[in-house]
């Protein structure tokens, strides 16, 4: 049996409209629409064409439909307004990988979800989350993605999708509610950590909120700032007068951008608005608003859970051919997905620190402004 929903899912994973798929397979759009809703049966010739065009094996379309993320329940962080088509493409890609992971999880012992849910003020929620993670309240979060995975959060790495950073959703699958964070690869490590922390805030504080708002975004930002830069600890290190040099020294330790550190200092009233603006003026003058110095780059974290389960089931190195056949996915695509996750050799005996120890200095006279 061929499922029309699987045709739609395959099309949306590739980011195509019905018209675009119809043009690619040289059929009428109305036929594609009828196939997707189950009104029209799929001939063997059409199925072969769709499979070839979408790069999914025929077996993909004969499996029951995937668990779908509710588009209305997705909270998206983006560099600009995200179109519905772009949102659907990202959501379907995340669903696709999530369902591969769920098929693996059925053969492994799952982790309980220990992420706290609360509608308290953002800073209190962030502190409670750090406690649930088992973190020292005075120390940086060295590997945020692994810490979240240990709390039962599904962290899904997606191919680079322009204009999008990350989104989160509470997914319903097999009678469970599972917290999911999906992020787009290809962004700097410091930006990734801030995006992920922001999404954790949404999962913790906004599980039952139906309509996104600017207030929710502000709460998620405050949560992320406290999660990565806890006030009690960072006040002892963000010492006035703040300079670009002092921000540069703290960036490797805390794994966030110089800009985030400067903004945190302003929010905590460690620097004045005039100092804050001057420091950002200096960042702009040096071209560091879009690209901070390379020798301060924060290591890009990788999630581990999906690949770990694959290694447990298919061996190390992974038998990709067997996994691809059982996951109903092309071999090349499967390898591309798994490559976004850390393998056993990457984490074995590795220091958990996520940042480079390098520090850059700036001329003191240029980097300081008096109160």
N, C-alpha and C positions, 0 to 999 in steps of 0.2 A: 504493500500500500504506500502511495506517495502522499505526503502531507503538504497541503497548500501553504500552511503556516511556515513550514520549513523553507519553502521557496521564498516567501516574504522575508524571513529571517536572513537567509543567505544574501538576498538582494540588499537589505538594509545594512548588513555587515560590510558589504562592499561600498556602501554609500550611494547607491543608485536609486532613482525614482522608478516607478513602473514603466514610464515612457522610455527611460534610458535602457532598462533591461530589454524591453520589447525591441528597441532599435538594434541592440547588440545581437539578439537571437533572430532578428528579421521576422518578427511577428507583430500582430496588432496589440496595442496597449490593453484593449478590452479583454483579450485572451489571457494576458498575464493577470489582470485584475480578477477574472473569473477563476483562474487556477488558484490564486492565493486565498480566496474565500471558500474554496471547495465546491464551487458551482460546476466547474468544468474539470473533467478527468484529464490527467496528464498522459499524453501518449509517450511511448518509449523514445521516439525520435526527439520530441520536445524535451523530455527529461535529460537525454544525453546532451542536447544543446545547452540547457540551463546549467548542467553540471560542468560542462567544459568551460562555459563563459564565466561562471562564478568561482571556478577552481575548487569546487567541493566534489568529493567522490559521490557517486550515485547513492551509496548507502546513507549519506547524510540526510537525504530527503525521505528515506523510508523509516527513519527513527522518529519516535514521538517528539512533539515540539519541545523546544528548550524552555527552561524557566525564564520568564521575562521580567525585567526590571520595570516598575511602573514609571513611565516618563514624568507623570505629574509629581511623583515623589522624589525625583532626583534634584539634588542641590548641586549646582555647577559653579566652579570657580574658573573664570576665563579672563583673558587679556582684553577682550572686547565682547560685545553682545553676541551670543551664540544663536545661530538660526536653529529652527526646529530640525531641519535636515541634518545639520552637524551634530546636534544633540542626540538624535536617533542613531546616527552612525556610531558615535562614541559608546552609547548605551548598548547597542547590539554587539559591538566588539567585546565590551566588558562581559556581557552575558555569555558570549561564546566561550571566553576563557574561563569564566566562573563555572560553566557547566562541564567543561573538561575537568576542572578541579573537583567538582562535586562527584563526578564519576570515579575519580581516584579516591575521594574521601570515603566512599561506600566500602572500600576495601581496607581502610585504615581506621585507627582509633581517633575519633575527632576530639578537638579541643573545646572545652566549655567556653561560652561567651561570658567574660567577666568585666566587660566594659561597663562602667557605671552610667546609669541614666538619671538625669536630674534637671530640674528647672531652676536651680539656685543661680545666683550671680555667676558670671562666666569665670571669674578668678577662683571662686570656691570649687566650681566644677573641675577646673584644670588641676587644682591641688588634689582633689579627690582622685582624679585620673592618674596623676603621678603616684599617689599612694597605692592605687590598685596595680600599677605597673611594678611596684616594689622599688621605686627609685628613691635615692637620697634627695631630699628637698633642696639641698644646697649644690647639687651637681648637675652638669649637662646631661641631656638624653643622648647617649652615644650612638645607639642604633635604633632610631625611632620605628622603622618598619618592622624589625624583628620583635621589638617590644610589643607592638600592636598585634602581630600574628600570635604571640603567646597569649594574648587576651581574647583570642577567637575572632579577630577582625580579619576578613579576607582582603588582602592588598593585591590589587590586580594591575600589572604593568601593561600599558597599551603602546602600540607603535606611535610614533610622533604624529599628532594630528594638529594642524595649524590652528592657532587661536584658542586652544583649549589647554587647561592645566590639569584639573582634577575634578572629580565629583564623588558624591557618596550617596548611598541608599541603604535602607533596611530591606533586604531581599527575603521573600518568603519562598522556601524550598523544602519540600518533603516534611511539612508540618513544623518547620523551624523558622525563626526570624534571625537572619544573619546580617551583621554589619559589614558593609562592603565599601571600600575606598578604591576607586580606579583613578590612575593618573597616567598622563602622557609622558613618555620618555623624551629625552633630548633637551631637558631643561637643566640648568646648573644645580648642583647639590644643595646649595643654600636655599634656592627658590623652592626646590622640591620639598624640603623639610617644612618650610613655612606653609606650603600648600596642603601638605598632609596634615599638619597640626590644625589648620583651619577646618579641614573636613572632619577631623576627629571631634572638634567642637560642635559641628552640626549633628553628628551621630549622637553625641552625649546629650545635647540640650534641645534638639529640635525633632526628635523622633516622631512626635505626634502633631507637629505643626503642619498644616495643610498648604499654606501659601507662603512662598519665600518673600522676604521683605528686607529693606535696608537695615532695619534694626537687627535682624538675624545675622546679617553679614558682619555688622559691628560686633555683635556678641561672639561670633566665631573668631573674629580677629583677636579680640581680647583674650579669649580662651587660648588661642595658639600662642600669643605672646607670653602668657603666664606659663603655659606648658613647657615652652622651650627656654624662656628667660624668667624663671621665678623671681618675683620681686625681692624676697628676703635675701636671696643669693646675689642677684645682679646689682643691687644697690651697693654692695660692698666692692664691686669691681668697676662700675660705671662712675668713676670719680671725676668730679669737676676740678679744673676746667678740662672738658673733653676735647680731644683732637682727632684728626684722621688717624694718626699714629696709634693712639690708644684704642680706637675702634678696630684697627687692623690687628692689634695684638690679641684682642678678645675674639675676633672672628673664628680662628682655628679652634679655640677652646669650646665655644658654644655652638659652632656649626650653623650660624646664621650670617646674613650679609652685614656689611658695615652700615648700610642704610637702615636695616632693622634695629641694629644696636643704637644708632643715633635716634631713631624714632622712639625706641623704648626709653631712652634717657630723657627725652622731651616729655613723654607721657608721665613719667615718674617725677617730673619737675627737677631733674638733676641739671638740665640745661634750660636756658630761657628760650623763648620763641626766636629772639634775635640770633642767639648762638645756633639754634637748630637750622634756621634759614641759611646762615653763613656756611655751616658745615655742608649742607646740601648744595650750596653754590660752588663750594670747592670740589665736591664730587662731580658736578656737572662740568666744571672747568677742566677737570682731568679726564673727562670721558668715562667716568666710572658709574654713572647712573644706569647705563645699560650693560656694562661689562667691567666688573671690578678686577683688580690686578690678578693675573693668572696664578702667581705663586701663592695666592691666598685661597685658591679654589677649594671648596669643600667636596670631599669625595662623594660621588653619587651612590647612594644606598640602593641595594637591590632587595626585593622580597625574596623569601626562601621557600615558603610552605609548599607551593604547587610543585616545584622541582623536587623537593624532599620526598613528597609522596610518590612522584614518578620514579625516583631512584629506589624507593622501597619496593615498588611493584615490578618495575622493569629493569632493575639492576643499575649498577654504576660501572662503566658508562651505560646510559639508558639505551635500551633496545627501541630505537625510534620507529622502526618499521612496524613492530608489533603494536606499539602504542598508537601510532597513526591509524592502523587498521581498526583498532578497538575504539578509538575516539572519533572515527568517521571524519577525518581531516587529512588534507594533503601532507605528505612527508616534509616538504620544504617549509610549508607554513607552520607546522608543528615545531620544527627546529627553531624557526624565527621567534616563536612565542616563548619557548623554553629558554632560549638564550637571554631573555630579559630577567631571568631569575638566577639567584646565586646557586652554584653547585656545591657539592660536598667539599671539594678541594679549596674553594674560595673561602669557606668559613672555618675549616679545620685548623685549629691552632692559631687563628688569626686574631690580632688585637682588635677589640670591638670599637676602638676609636674610629670615627668617621671623617676625621679632618686631617689636613696637612699640618705639620708642625711649623711650616715656614711663616715668617713674619716679614712685613715690609715696613720701612720707616719713611717718614715724610719730614720735610723741613719744619721745625717747630714754629718758626716765626709765621709760616703761612697757614699752619693748621690750628692756630689758637686765636680765640677772640675773648676779650675780657667781658665781664658782666656789665 
